[in-house]
Amino acid sequence: MNDNNEQLNNEVCSLSDLGLITFLSLTLPILYIDRSDLKRVYFIFSKNAEIDKIIASYMDDSARVSPQKYQNQVRIIKNLIYENT
């Protein structure tokens, strides 16, 4: 997670990677959406041990999810990105 678009601190995880956001949002709630950057939308999740495990499984390609559920969630996330813009 050395990507510049991912910002982590002790309380929240701020992400802009569509694939990772989609995957996380299948199991974890989105706290809020940060639109303060005009070029990028950040999705904010609670930072905890569970999110670390889920991100690790995504990054090491050990995660498994139904393709249909993932595709439906991509549509939901894209709608959240483009609503009110």
Backbone hydrogen bonds, N-H to C=O, Kabsch-Sander energy under -0.5 kcal/mol:
donor,donor_aa,acceptor,acceptor_aa,energy
6,E,3,D,-1.5
7,Q,5,N,-0.5
7,Q,14,S,-2.5
9,N,12,V,-1.8
13,C,45,F,-3.0
14,S,7,Q,-2.7
15,L,13,C,-0.6
15,L,43,F,-2.6
18,L,16,S,-0.6
21,I,17,D,-2.9
22,T,18,L,-2.6
23,F,19,G,-2.3
24,L,20,L,-2.9
25,S,21,I,-2.6
26,L,22,T,-0.6
26,L,23,F,-1.0
27,T,24,L,-1.7
28,L,24,L,-2.8
31,L,29,P,-0.6
31,L,44,I,-2.9
32,Y,44,I,-1.0
34,D,42,Y,-3.3
35,R,33,I,-0.7
38,L,36,S,-0.6
40,R,37,D,-0.7
42,Y,34,D,-2.5
43,F,15,L,-3.3
44,I,32,Y,-2.8
45,F,13,C,-2.6
45,F,43,F,-0.5
47,K,11,E,-2.6
48,N,46,S,-0.6
52,D,48,N,-1.7
53,K,49,A,-2.0
54,I,50,E,-2.3
55,I,51,I,-2.8
56,A,52,D,-2.3
57,S,53,K,-2.3
58,Y,54,I,-1.9
59,M,55,I,-2.8
60,D,56,A,-2.5
61,D,58,Y,-0.8
62,S,57,S,-1.6
63,A,57,S,-1.7
70,Y,66,S,-2.5
71,Q,67,P,-2.5
72,N,68,Q,-2.3
73,Q,69,K,-2.2
74,V,70,Y,-2.2
75,R,71,Q,-1.8
76,I,72,N,-1.8
77,I,73,Q,-2.7
78,K,74,V,-2.7
79,N,75,R,-2.2
80,L,76,I,-2.0
81,I,77,I,-2.2
82,Y,78,K,-2.3
83,E,79,N,-1.3
85,T,82,Y,-1.1
